[in-house]
């Protein structure tokens, strides 16, 4: 750890990236997806529902949703107003209700009742963009086709100088180039958890950050430089 702390902050991101990943892995060994699910169908739905909403609230709402409509067949035939009521606590609940019912119908009609296992097929489903597709593929099928990029990952990627972009697709491409494919899921899980626990959007806790010595955006470094 002491030798890591002496690393120059200006060294290339390709040198810093694996060290950062290792330190975060030691600091947050329990970093896994926070959404609760029992199968790929539930994973698909909770990921769609989690947009613009906390995972914690989705985990509160989803059990009753799945108890009432356990699979795509039940959800496809449900009354849309009932689905809206079931997810009404979530942000953009009307659009989400429409999307998850649309997914149910598409899965039944086009995929034999099974959640598709390719990026191309997932992207045809209502409410599914690359972030959701990456979550489903990596967590549900063990297939790393890309790196999940949410607000936490995008923020940390810029603060760590892994990317200069704000567009999620461009951020994802930069992270895919920087880390090996087998680490893509781990990268997403660790950055998300670190963003929630330590590297907050408004008040990052740099004094408590295990990767602070390697962070070009560190407030501690700024204070140190002014001394």
Buried (B, 14 or more C-beta within 10 A) or exposed (E): EEEBEEEEBEEEBEEBBEBBBEBBBEBBEEBBBBBBBEEBBBBBBBBBBBBEBEBEBBBEBBEEBBEEBBBBBEBBEBEEEEBBEBBEEBBBBBBBBBBBBBBBBBBBEEBEBEBBBEBEBBEEBBBBBBBBBBBBBBBBBEBBBBBBBBEBBBBBBBBBBBBEBEEBEBBBBBBBEBBEEEBBBBBBBBBBBBBBBBBEEEEBEBEEBBBBBBBBBBBBBEEEEEE
